[in-house]
Amino acid sequence: MSGLVQAETKEESDQRMAWFRDARFGMFIHWGPYSVPAGEWKGKGVKDNAEWLQSYEKIPVAEYTSLKDQFNPVKYDADAWVRLAKDAGMKYIVITSKHHDGFCLWDSKETDWDIASTPYKNDLLAPLAEACRKHGVKLCFYHSIMDWHHPDWGKKEPWRGNALNPSPDMDRYTAYMKAQLKELLTNYGDIGILWFDGEWEDAWTHERGKDLYAWLRQEHPKLIINNRVDKGRQGMAGMTKDDKYAGDYGTPEQEIPANGLPGVDWESCMTMNGTWGFSKHDETWKSAETLIRNLIDIASKGGNYLLNVGPTAEGKIPAASIERLQAIAAWMKTNAEAIHGTQTSPFPEIPAWGRCTSRPLENGKTRLYLHVFDWPADGLLVVKGLKQKAESASLLADPSSKLEVKPHADGLQIQVPATAPDAIATVIVLDLPQLSLLDDF
Ligand code: FHN
């Protein structure tokens, strides 16, 4: 995007993106007044995304704003949330400062539709910022461009109840949004990412997206901004059409690219169940195995995994989410080295037995992390495509476990224990003098 801000060299861009690329894993938090109805309205459950309740049920703004009187997260414990994320290996947290309903989790000078108007009154972002600083986790904000509450948001949908505004003023709305972004980027210390969303409606334009990106980067040169600031995102696959569009990385949603995208920064955001905002009805929880293997799959392809929690109106992260995050923490306690700071698999094809991440070592050496999902029944793991002897092989969980490596017609074979030490994913460390692949692999 060098055309949009003072020319940023590749080295400067690499330096700005470095922490994001190393992180590989973050926590997404969707939280707001929609957590009160929690996926149900007048006795009827909504189909999925509980944070879309106002739109699904066509609730006029005047009626929807009454939810603020019930939004009272007295059980909110920001420090506990950050520790839960950090233990799971999540290096950053992206919280919805404002979702599509326009409600602000902080006391904004620009509106009364915010936390100060609730029984709780206190800023929800400040304690999270403090906890992130304390635990060394990057704080980031999700901010919706689309705003069902603000009368100047340019799409007049009758159900919003403020469609009476015959001429919404998008310049005035953009100034409002910039003023709130200034509050968010000024009052909470170092912010890692602005995660925009809701850019798809016609009221938001490519010109506005380019302008917003340029303004933000001029004001905050180290800030990372996703590709939903502009109009270049290609649907839920999330990658940017071409480099005329602003945004520092692609944002696949609820999906993982089939293959790695060399030289491209991207992050797959996903729910643990079927909804971003808390729903009392949605019990479609993915297993810890699925979540851990998603993390591995994404890392092996050079992306980040942004995994969502939807706290309740009381301020509690659902028990089912906590259970899964604790299971991820247990796996990461042993295997974080095979995720954080790693690079993509060197293999053109995905191995049949699992995934591979890599890390360059000194003197041209390469370390491969073989994440084995399907353990070989005969005790011989065949790593296709490698054409040189390995220096060593061992279990990441037990570096003293020297595993025998022999040549194989298709590459190398590693003698492994009879049973998988970790049924979800056992990581084998394979150190190579230098990486060279079979030509016809
Ligand atoms: O409409 C939003 C949705 O509520 C949620 O915030 C997701 C998360 O990325 N983004 C949009 C749907 O693509």
Boltz pocket constraint, residues with backbone or C-beta under 6 A from the ligand:
constraints:
  - pocket:
      binder: B
      contacts: [[A, 49], [A, 51], [A, 52], [A, 197], [A, 198], [A, 253], [A, 269], [A, 276]]
      max_distance: 6.0
